[in-house]
Amino acid sequence: MSDSIRITRDPTAPGPIVRGFAATGFRVGEIAYPALLLSPDWHEPWSPPSFEALTAESVAELLDEAPEFLLLGTGATLRRAPAAFVAALEARGLGVEVMDSRAAARAWGVLRSEGRKICAALYPLDA
């Protein structure tokens, strides 16, 4: 009997997956988006407000999906989400996980491969 361990990649969940990063942003399929909204079933380019002006209305399309929580990619560096934004989402029973946008894009793939029903809003990598 062998003591070796075989590691296999879990299959990805259906829906959009960030496959990499490009100078222009997040690569989903063959297209790179500077900023992105992701749900389990769809993705679309996003024109986010300034980070300080972020509100629940800025991500309303995602909230309609009734996710477990929202991944918020804050751009090139980790920033604290605006308190009013977090409070508004928590009032709807929705948690917010905040990380820099590259980490959020990677976490998206891992959590979706686990079948988690989450959504993500990713600020541009140069923000």
Backbone torsions as a table, in degrees:
resi	resn	phi	psi	omega
1	MET	NA	133.5	-177.3
2	SER	-86.4	145.0	176.5
3	ASP	-93.5	4.8	-177.9
4	SER	-75.3	155.8	179.8
5	ILE	-114.5	133.8	176.9
6	ARG	-103.3	126.3	179.8
7	ILE	-107.9	128.0	176.9
8	THR	-122.6	150.0	178.5
9	ARG	-78.9	132.8	175.4
10	ASP	-68.1	145.2	176.4
11	PRO	-65.2	147.4	179.1
12	THR	-78.6	152.9	177.5
13	ALA	-74.7	159.6	175.8
14	PRO	-65.2	158.8	178.4
15	GLY	104.8	-178.8	-175.2
16	PRO	-70.2	140.5	175.9
17	ILE	-132.1	135.9	175.1
18	VAL	-75.5	115.1	-175.4
19	ARG	-91.8	-10.4	179.7
20	GLY	170.2	-174.6	-179.1
21	PHE	-122.4	146.6	177.1
22	ALA	-130.5	170.0	178.6
23	ALA	-57.4	-28.9	-178.1
24	THR	-94.0	0.3	175.6
25	GLY	138.2	-141.5	-172.8
26	PHE	-95.4	127.3	-178.1
27	ARG	-93.1	118.2	172.8
28	VAL	-120.5	116.7	-171.7
29	GLY	65.0	-129.4	-179.3
30	GLU	-100.7	4.3	-175.5
31	ILE	-111.5	138.6	175.6
32	ALA	-106.0	131.8	-178.3
33	TYR	-114.3	132.1	178.4
34	PRO	-63.2	-42.2	177.2
35	ALA	-137.6	151.3	-166.3
36	LEU	-148.2	141.1	167.5
37	LEU	-107.4	134.7	-179.1
38	LEU	-128.5	132.4	170.4
39	SER	-125.1	170.6	178.8
40	PRO	-59.6	-23.4	-174.7
41	ASP	-113.0	-16.1	-174.8
42	TRP	-150.5	164.5	171.6
43	HIS	-143.2	155.1	176.6
44	GLU	-157.5	153.9	175.7
45	PRO	-62.3	152.1	-176.7
46	TRP	-129.1	137.2	171.9
47	SER	-107.3	83.9	-173.7
48	PRO	-71.3	153.0	173.2
49	PRO	-72.6	173.2	172.0
50	SER	-55.4	150.8	-173.7
51	PHE	-57.9	-40.0	-178.6
52	GLU	-67.3	-23.3	-178.4
53	ALA	-94.7	7.0	-178.9
54	LEU	-62.4	129.7	178.5
55	THR	-131.9	170.1	176.0
56	ALA	-60.6	-33.3	179.2
57	GLU	-65.0	-26.7	179.4
58	SER	-65.0	-23.4	-178.2
59	VAL	-124.7	24.6	-174.1
60	ALA	-55.5	-37.8	179.6
61	GLU	-58.9	-36.6	179.7
62	LEU	-72.0	-36.2	-177.8
63	LEU	-66.9	-28.4	177.3
64	ASP	-64.9	-19.2	-179.6
65	GLU	-78.6	-8.2	-178.3
66	ALA	51.4	57.0	-179.3
67	PRO	-75.4	167.3	173.3
68	GLU	-66.0	-43.5	176.5
69	PHE	-161.2	170.3	179.9
70	LEU	-110.1	128.3	169.8
71	LEU	-86.8	125.2	178.2
72	LEU	-113.2	112.2	174.4
73	GLY	-88.8	120.3	-170.4
74	THR	-91.9	10.0	-178.8
75	GLY	106.7	-150.9	-175.6
76	ALA	-67.7	-27.7	-179.0
77	THR	-129.4	158.8	176.4
78	LEU	-73.2	129.5	175.4
79	ARG	-130.9	153.2	175.8
80	ARG	-73.2	130.8	178.6
81	ALA	-66.1	147.0	177.2
82	PRO	-55.1	132.9	-175.9
83	ALA	-58.1	-39.9	-179.4
84	ALA	-65.2	-35.4	178.0
85	PHE	-64.8	-49.0	-179.9
86	VAL	-62.5	-43.9	179.8
87	ALA	-61.5	-41.0	-179.6
88	ALA	-64.4	-40.8	178.9
89	LEU	-71.4	-40.7	178.2
90	GLU	-63.7	-33.3	177.3
91	ALA	-63.7	-24.5	177.2
92	ARG	-91.8	5.5	179.6
93	GLY	80.2	20.3	-175.9
94	LEU	-114.7	127.5	176.1
95	GLY	-81.9	160.8	178.1
96	VAL	-127.5	124.4	174.3
97	GLU	-107.2	121.7	-173.8
98	VAL	-110.9	132.6	174.9
99	MET	-158.0	169.1	176.6
100	ASP	-63.1	160.2	-171.0
101	SER	-65.0	-35.4	177.3
102	ARG	-64.3	-45.1	179.0
103	ALA	-64.5	-38.8	179.3
104	ALA	-64.9	-39.6	178.8
105	ALA	-65.3	-39.3	177.6
106	ARG	-68.9	-42.4	178.8
107	ALA	-62.1	-36.7	177.5
108	TRP	-53.3	-50.9	-178.1
109	GLY	-62.2	-42.4	-179.5
110	VAL	-65.5	-48.4	-177.2
111	LEU	-67.4	-36.7	177.3
112	ARG	-69.2	-34.2	178.1
113	SER	-66.4	-21.6	174.9
114	GLU	-84.4	-2.2	179.7
115	GLY	81.8	14.2	-179.8
116	ARG	-71.4	139.4	178.2
117	LYS	-93.6	92.0	-177.8
118	ILE	-125.5	170.3	173.5
119	CYS	-132.6	161.7	-179.6
120	ALA	-142.5	145.4	172.3
121	ALA	-126.8	117.7	-173.5
122	LEU	-114.8	115.3	174.4
123	TYR	-71.5	156.2	-178.8
124	PRO	-56.8	151.7	-178.7
125	LEU	-67.7	-20.8	179.3
126	ASP	-97.7	8.3	-179.6
127	ALA	-86.2	NA	NA
